[in-house]
Amino acid sequence: MRTIDIQTDTKSSQILIGESIRQVHTYIPANRKTIIVTDENVYRHYQDQFPQGSVILMGLGEKNKSLQTIEHIFNEFVKHEVDRTTYIVAIGGGIVCDVVGFAASIYMRGLPFGFVSTTLLSQVDASVGGKNGVNFQGYKNMVGVFNQPDFVICDPEMLKTLTDKEFRAGFAEIVKAGAIKNSDFFEYIEEYIPQALQYKPEVMEKMVYHSVLIKSEVVEADEREKGERRKLNFGHTFAHAIEKLTGMLHGEAVSLGMVMASKLSHKLGFLAEKEVNRLKELLVNIQLPITTDIPMQDIFKMMRQDKKKEGETIHLILLEHLGNAIIHPISFKQLEEHLNDLY
C-alpha cells in the first residue's frame, strides 16, 4: 500500500492506494454512528464488505448528480437522526463521492466524511482533491464546495467489477496527469498501457499513485483553483460540453476534449504536431475516442455556459509539450475562429 497525504490550509486528507475496503472501519473514529451512502450497483457487489452502519442508497448515473439526490440524502439523514458526531462514508465512483461529499459538507454546516473509491476514474481524479458538488440544469458541477475528505481508500480489487468500457474511460484522467505535469510519467503510460489494461497490479498501482501524486501537489499549491489548479482542467472545458450533448462517459469526453485542446495548442503555436499525434496514438491504444461528429458550434454554445468563464473570456488549458501545461485566456470570439481546426 502507498499513502499520499494532502495538506491544505484548512484540512489534511489521506489517500490510501492499495488499501482494501475491508479495512475501512479502521479509518472511522471509534464509537461513532456511521452512515454509508452508496449506489445500487456497488451495494449489490460489496455489501458484505461494508463497515458497520446504516446504508443509504442512491440511483445510478449522471442524472443522479443533482439537487434532488441531495434532498433524498438529507431526508434519510433526518430519518437516521444524523448529528454532528455522525460519520459519513461514501462508497462508490465519482458521482457518489461528489454528491456525498457535498451533502456531508453542507448538512448541519459540515459532517466528517471519507471515501471508498470504486472506479478508476474516481481513484485517480474525482475522489481526490476536495471538489464536491452536483450538476444544475444539466450543467456540470455548477453547485458545490471545496472540502477535503478525511481519507480516500483506493482498492485495486474493486476495479475488476467495472465494465471494460468504464475501466478504459478511467485512463483518460491518468493520461491527463502525465500530459500536464510529467513527461516521464507520460512515457511510462505509453510503454506500459498494455499491461495496465490487463490489470497488472504493480503497473496499475504505479499509474494510480503517480496520477494522485500529481494531483495532490497541484491541490496543495492551489486548493481553490485560483491559478495552478486550473491545469487539472486540461480537456475538460470541451469535455463537459460534450457530456451534456451526448451523455457519454466522462473519461470518453475528456479524451475528445484533450485532443481538441492539443489541436488548439498546435494551431496557436504552442505544441508541435508530433506531440498532438503522440497523444492521439496513446488514446487510440486505450480505445478511447479521438474524433466526434458533434457539430463544433454546438460544443461552442455549451462552453459559453462553463462555470470557469469570465465574461467573454475563458481560461483554456493548453500544452507547450507533453508534460507541461499552460493557462491560456482566450476570448470566445477568438476561440470560435478556430473551431473548424479542432476536428
N, C-alpha and C positions, 0 to 999 in steps of 0.2 A: 504493500500500500504506500502511496505517496500522498503527502499532505502539503497544501498551499494555504497560507494564512493571508487574508486580505485585511489590511488595516487602513481604515479611513478616519477622517476627523470625528466621525460620530459613532463608529462601531467597528468591531472586528468580526470576520467571518472565516470559518474553517472549511476548506474544500478537501474532501477525503476521496481520493481517486484509488479505486480498487477495494474499497470497503464494501461489506455485504449489508444488504437490507436487514439481515437477521441481527445485526449489531446496533440498529438504530436506537434501541432502548437505552444503550449506554451513553447516548448523547443528549437524552432528555433528562432534565433535572429530576432528582428523586422525589417521590411522593407528590407529584403534580398531576392534576387531572389532565388527560391528553385527548385531544380531538384530532382525528385523522381525516383529511379530505383527499379524495381520490376520484378517478373516473371509473366507469363500469368495466372497462376492459382490463385495467390494472388490477381492480378488485378481483375479477374472475381468475386472473393468473396468480396473484400473490397474496391473497387474503390470509392464508395460513402462516405467512411470514411477517405480518404486521405486528407492531408492538401492541401492548395492552392499551385499549382506549375505545371511545365511541367513534363510529365511522359515518362520515357524510359523503354521499355520492353526488357527483355532478356529471353532466352529459358529455358526450364525445364531440370533438371537432371545433373548428374556429368559431362557429356560430354561438358556442357557449362561452366565449371570451367576452362577456357582456355584463352590463349593469344588472340585467335580470338574474344572472347567475350569482352575482354579489348579493342581491336581495334574498335569493334562495339560501345562500350560506348563512346570512345574518339571521334569517328565520330559524334555521337549525341551531345556530349559536344560542338564540333565546330559549329554544326548547331544551337544550342541554345545559342551561344555566351557566354559560361561559362567563367567567370574570377575568380580571387582570392577572390572576395567577395561573390561568389555564394555558397549557402549551399546545400550539397548533403545529401539526406535521402535514405537509403536502407530499403525497406520493404519486408521481406521475411525470408526464412530459412537460414541455414548455408552457402549454396552455394552462395546465393545472397549477404549475409553480407561479406563473404570472398572476393568475386570478387569486389564488390563496394568499400569496404574498401581499397583494393589495388589500384583500379583505382583512387579514391579520393586522396590517399596518394602520388601518383606519377604525376598526371596531374598538370602542372604548378608548380611542386615541392611541391604540397600539398594544398588540399582544406579542409575546415572544413566539418565534416560529423557526422551523428548519425544514429542509427539503430532502427527499429521496428522489433523485433524478433518474427516470426510467428510459429515456430515449437518448440517442447520440446527440441530437440537436440540442437537447436540454443540458446534457452533461458538459458540452463544450461551450455553450453560449447562454441559453435562455435562463437557466437557474443560477448563473454566476454573475455577480456584479451589482445586484441590488435594484435593478429596474423591475417594478411590479406594476401591472395595470391591465386595463381592458380596452377593447375597441368601442367606438361610438359611431353609430350610423354607418358601420362598415369601414370606417377609417381606423387604421392600425394604431393601437396604443395611445389613443387620444386622452385617456383619463388614467392617471397613475401617480406613483410616488417613487422616490428613491429611498430604499430601506434594505439593508443587508440581512439575509437570513443568518441565524447563529451558525448553522452548518449546512453543507450540501454533501450528501453521500452519492458517489458515482459508482454504482455497482455494475461491473462489466458483464456479469452473467445475465442481467436483465435485458441487455441488448439483443439477446438471442431469441426473444419472443417478438421482436419487431418484424414487420414485413420487409422484404428485400427493398421495396420502394422507399419505406420510411428510413431504413438503415442507410441507404445510399444518400438520401437527401441530407442527412446529418453531416456528411463530409463537406458540404458547401461551406459551413462555418469553420471547419478545420483549414480548408484551402484559403479562406479569407484571412485567418490568423497569420498564416505564412506570408500571404501576399502583401499585407500591410506592414509587417514588422520584422520578418526574419527570413532572409533569403536562404539560409542553410536549412531551416525547417521546411521551406517550400520544396527545396531539392529532395529532402528526406521523403516528403509526401509523394513526390513524383516517382521516386525509386521504389517505395515500399507499399504503394497503394494496392497492388495485387494481393499482398499478404494481409493487409488490413481488411480488405473485402472478404477474406476468408476467416475473419475473427481471430487472427493470430494474437494471443494475449499480450506478448511483450511489445508488439507493434502498436496494437490498439491503446495500451496503457501509455506508451510514449506519445502518441498523437493526441490523446485526450489531455495528458499532463502539460505538454507544451502549448496547446491551444489555451488551456485555462491559465497557464503562467503568463502568456502574452496578455490575455485579457485582464488578469489581476494587476499586472504592472500598470496598465493604462488606467484602470479604475482607481488605483491608489493615487495616481497623479492627478486625476480629474474625475471625481466621483459623479459630479452633477452635469457633466457634458458641456462645459464652457469652452473647451478647446480640444485637447489631445484625445479625449474620449470619442469625439466625433468620428475619428478614423475607424472605429468599430462599425460604422455605418457604411463601409465600402460595399457598393452594390445594392444597399437596402432602400435607398430612395426610389430607384426603379422597381425594386422587388415588391415593396409594399403596394405600389400602384398595380403591379401585375397580379398580386394576390387578390386584390379586391375585384379585378376584372375577370379573373379566371377561377379562383378558388383552389389553385394548385398548392401543393405543399410549400411551406416557407423555404426550405432548402432548395427546391427546384426553382422558385422565383429568385432566390439570391444568386443562384448560378447564372441565370439570364441577366440579372442586374449587374453582376461583376463583369460579364462580357461587355455589356453596354458601357459601363463606366471605363473599362480598359480601352475600348474603341474610342471613346471621347478623349481619354488621356492621350492616345496616339494622335487624334485629329488636332488637339490643341498643342501638340509638340512636346509633350512631357515623356511619353513612353514609346520605346522602339516597337515596330510592328512584330518583330520576332518574339518579344515578350508577350504581346497580345496572343500570339499563336501558341506559346507555351501554356498559358493559362487555359485557353480553349482546349488544347490537347489533353490536359490533365482532367478537365471536367468531362470530356468525352470518355476518357478511360474509366471514370466513375459511373458513366452512363447517366449523367445529368444533362439537361437541355442547354444548348448554347444558341439556339435560334427560336424565333417565335413568329407567328403570323398575326399577332395582335397589332392593329394599327398604332403606329407610334404617336399619332395625335391623341388617341385615347389614353395612352400611358401618360403623355404630357399633361392632359387635363387633370388626371388623378394626382399627379405630382404637385400640382398647384395647391392641393389641399394638405400637403405634407406638413406635419406639426413643426418641422425644422426650418420652414421658410421664414424669411424676414422681409415682409413687404413684397417687392418684385425681385428679390434675390433669394437664392438658396445655396447653402454650403454643400457642395458635392465633394465626395472623397475620390480623388484620382490617384494614379500611380506614376511615380518617376521611374521606378523599376520594380521588379518583383521583390518585395521585402521592404519597400519604402513608399508609404502613402503620404499624400499632402492634402490639406484642406483648401479647396478652391471655391471661393464665392463666385457665382455666375448668375447673371440676370436671366429671367425666364425668356426674354427676347433673344438673347444670345444662344441659350440652350435650344430654343425652337429652330434656330437656323441650322443646327447640326443634327436634327432628328433623323434625317434620312441616312446619315452616316453610321447610325448605330445598329442597323440590321446586320 
